[in-house]
Amino acid sequence: MSGLIRYTLIIPCYNEAEGIPQLREALQPVIEQLMADGGVEVIFVDDGSTDGTGALLQAAFADSPFVRILAHPHNLGLGAALRTGFHAARGEIIITTDSDGTYPFAEIPRLLHHLGEDVDLVTASPYHPGGSIEGVPPWRQVFSFGASFLYRLILRSPVRTYTALFRAYRRRVVETISIEANGYVAVAEIMARAIRAGFRVAEYPTTLRVRRFGHSKMKILRTILDHLRLMARLIRPGQPSTPIPSRSPSG
């Protein structure tokens, strides 16, 4: 990782062709704002999409020198996409977010406002007293809130939300911790390992909304089992973890 700039925005994508036009329209004002605040690069990680997502991203951002599109040859999972993005990132502050509009790109400046000098990581937090949930199916609310509640108990941490991808990290966080999960549980694993490593976490109270376009790719039973395995490892520390890989994906 060299040639530091101010911000890196990492956006994992898997079969998101339906939403690419809206994505470009919503993201462009934020790119311009971050460019004015020290510079930005945007890294899309196309995680083995089969619906033409990669080609559509290339076309949508062909005129943007700030955008890079990395590609996995086949679907590896959200955790693997995050590792690829972290390895490629050059920013001093690294932002991760969903491609589907769950948390609007326009909220990125407000997220960053909570990354004070004494904070290493800030996460969107619908389960904070100042946060809320809007239009999300009840089963997903129960799943997400329940997982976050259990992580909070296991880690003895005041942090209320562990499953939100919408976060900002200081560079030292992603250079220090390692994650081994490939699926959605990687988001909780990053938070858990950051807390265990002593990094300072702040929460951005905001609204969790139903995705604005496309369809969820989460396999609920597999994700529940992955969370239970991670919780077991946290209760019994000492399990090995895999560092961010040095391989370079195509793109």
C-alpha positions in Angstrom: 0.0 0.0 0.0 1.7 3.2 -1.2 0.9 6.6 -2.6 -1.4 7.7 0.2 -4.4 9.9 -0.6 -7.1 11.1 1.9 -10.0 8.7 1.3 -10.5 5.3 -0.3 -14.1 4.2 -0.8 -14.6 0.5 -1.2 -17.8 -0.8 -2.7 -18.2 -4.6 -3.1 -20.6 -5.6 -5.9 -22.2 -9.0 -6.8 -24.8 -9.1 -9.5 -25.8 -5.5 -9.1 -26.4 -4.7 -12.8 -30.0 -3.4 -12.1 -28.7 -0.6 -9.9 -25.6 0.6 -11.7 -27.3 3.7 -13.4 -28.7 4.9 -10.0 -25.4 4.1 -8.3 -23.4 6.4 -10.6 -25.9 9.2 -10.2 -25.9 9.0 -6.4 -22.2 8.6 -6.0 -20.8 11.3 -8.3 -21.6 14.3 -5.9 -19.9 12.5 -3.0 -16.8 11.8 -5.1 -16.6 15.5 -5.9 -17.0 16.5 -2.3 -14.3 14.1 -1.1 -12.0 15.2 -3.9 -12.3 18.7 -2.5 -11.4 17.4 1.0 -8.0 15.9 0.2 -8.6 13.5 -2.6 -10.4 10.2 -3.1 -10.2 6.9 -4.9 -13.2 4.6 -5.4 -12.6 0.9 -5.6 -15.4 -1.4 -6.8 -14.8 -5.1 -6.2 -16.8 -7.1 -8.6 -17.1 -10.4 -6.7 -17.6 -12.8 -9.7 -20.8 -11.3 -11.0 -22.5 -13.2 -13.8 -25.0 -10.5 -14.9 -22.6 -8.0 -16.5 -22.0 -5.9 -13.4 -18.3 -5.4 -14.2 -18.9 -4.3 -17.7 -21.6 -1.9 -16.6 -19.3 -0.4 -14.0 -16.6 0.0 -16.6 -19.0 1.9 -18.9 -20.6 4.0 -16.1 -17.2 5.2 -14.8 -15.1 5.2 -18.0 -14.6 8.9 -17.7 -13.6 8.9 -14.0 -9.8 8.8 -13.2 -10.7 8.3 -9.5 -12.4 4.9 -10.0 -10.8 1.4 -10.1 -12.7 -1.8 -10.8 -11.2 -5.0 -9.4 -12.6 -8.4 -10.3 -12.7 -11.8 -8.7 -12.9 -14.6 -11.3 -15.8 -16.2 -9.4 -17.9 -15.3 -6.4 -15.8 -15.5 -3.2 -18.0 -13.7 -0.7 -18.2 -10.3 0.9 -15.3 -10.9 3.3 -13.0 -11.8 0.4 -14.1 -8.7 -1.5 -13.3 -6.6 1.5 -9.8 -8.1 1.8 -9.2 -7.4 -1.9 -10.3 -3.8 -1.4 -8.3 -3.3 1.8 -5.1 -4.6 0.1 -5.6 -2.2 -2.8 -6.5 0.9 -0.8 -4.2 3.9 -0.7 -6.3 6.2 1.5 -5.5 7.4 4.9 -9.2 6.9 5.7 -11.0 3.8 4.3 -14.8 3.8 3.8 -16.8 0.7 3.1 -20.4 0.8 2.0 -23.1 -1.3 0.3 -23.7 -0.8 -3.4 -27.5 -1.1 -3.1 -28.4 2.1 -1.3 -29.1 0.6 2.1 -27.2 3.6 3.5 -27.2 6.5 1.0 -23.9 7.6 -0.3 -24.9 11.2 0.6 -24.5 10.2 4.3 -20.8 9.5 3.9 -19.8 13.1 5.0 -22.0 12.7 8.2 -20.3 9.3 8.8 -16.9 10.9 8.5 -17.9 13.7 10.9 -18.0 11.0 13.7 -14.4 10.0 12.9 -12.8 12.4 15.4 -9.1 12.5 16.3 -9.7 10.1 19.1 -11.6 7.6 17.0 -10.2 4.7 14.9 -13.4 3.3 13.4 -16.9 4.7 13.0 -19.9 2.5 12.1 -23.4 3.2 11.0 -25.6 2.3 14.0 -29.3 1.8 13.6 -29.4 0.2 17.0 -28.0 3.3 18.7 -30.8 5.2 20.7 -30.5 7.9 18.0 -30.8 5.4 15.1 -33.8 3.8 13.5 -35.1 1.1 11.0 -37.3 1.8 8.1 -39.0 -0.7 5.7 -36.7 -3.6 6.7 -38.4 -7.1 6.9 -39.1 -8.1 10.5 -37.0 -11.3 10.1 -34.0 -9.3 9.1 -34.4 -6.9 12.0 -34.6 -9.8 14.5 -31.5 -11.4 12.9 -29.4 -8.3 12.8 -30.4 -6.9 16.2 -30.0 -10.4 17.8 -26.5 -10.9 16.4 -25.4 -7.4 17.4 -26.8 -7.9 20.9 -24.9 -11.2 21.3 -21.6 -9.7 20.1 -22.1 -6.9 22.6 -22.4 -9.4 25.4 -19.5 -11.5 24.3 -17.1 -8.6 23.8 -18.4 -6.6 26.8 -18.5 -3.6 24.6 -20.9 -0.6 24.5 -21.0 -0.8 20.7 -24.5 -1.6 19.6 -24.2 -2.4 15.9 -21.9 -5.1 14.5 -23.4 -6.0 11.1 -23.4 -2.7 9.2 -21.0 -2.5 6.3 -21.2 1.3 6.2 -18.1 2.3 8.1 -15.0 4.5 8.1 -11.6 3.2 9.3 -8.3 4.8 9.9 -5.7 3.1 7.9 -4.0 1.6 11.0 -7.1 -0.5 11.7 -7.1 -2.4 8.4 -3.3 -2.8 8.5 -3.4 -4.2 12.0 -6.3 -6.7 12.1 -6.8 -9.8 10.1 -10.0 -11.5 9.1 -10.6 -15.0 7.9 -14.3 -15.0 7.0 -15.3 -14.9 3.4 -19.0 -14.3 3.8 -21.2 -11.6 5.4 -20.0 -12.4 8.8 -16.7 -10.8 8.0 -18.3 -7.4 8.8 -18.9 -8.5 12.4 -15.5 -10.2 12.5 -13.7 -6.9 11.6 -15.5 -5.1 14.4 -14.9 -7.8 16.9 -11.2 -8.0 16.2 -10.9 -4.2 16.2 -12.5 -4.0 19.6 -10.3 -6.8 20.9 -7.2 -5.0 19.5 -8.1 -1.9 21.5 -9.1 0.4 18.7 -11.5 3.1 19.6 -15.0 2.8 18.0 -17.7 5.4 17.6 -21.2 5.0 16.3 -23.1 7.1 13.8 -26.8 6.9 14.7 -28.7 6.6 11.4 -31.5 4.7 9.7 -31.2 1.2 8.3 -33.5 1.0 5.2 -34.5 -1.7 2.8 -32.2 -1.8 -0.2 -33.3 0.6 -2.9 -32.6 -1.6 -5.9 -31.6 -5.2 -6.6 -32.1 -8.2 -4.4 -30.3 -9.4 -1.3 -27.7 -12.2 -1.9 -27.6 -13.2 1.7 -28.0 -16.9 2.5 -29.7 -16.6 5.9 -29.1 -20.1 7.3 -25.4 -20.1 6.2 -24.9 -16.6 7.7 -26.5 -17.6 11.0 -24.2 -20.6 11.3 -21.2 -18.4 10.4 -22.1 -15.9 13.1 -22.4 -18.7 15.7 -19.0 -20.1 14.7 -17.4 -16.6 15.0 -19.1 -16.1 18.4 -17.7 -19.5 19.6 -14.2 -18.4 18.5 -14.5 -15.1 20.4 -15.6 -17.0 23.5 -12.6 -19.3 23.1 -9.8 -16.9 21.9 -6.6 -18.1 20.4 -7.9 -19.3 17.0 -5.6 -18.4 14.1 -6.8 -15.8 11.5 -5.8 -15.2 7.9 -4.0 -11.9 7.0 -5.1 -9.8 4.1 -3.7 -11.6 1.0 -1.1 -10.1 -1.2 -2.5 -11.4 -4.5 -3.7 -8.9 -7.1 -7.1 -9.5 -8.6 -7.7 -8.7 -12.2 -9.3 -5.4 -13.3 
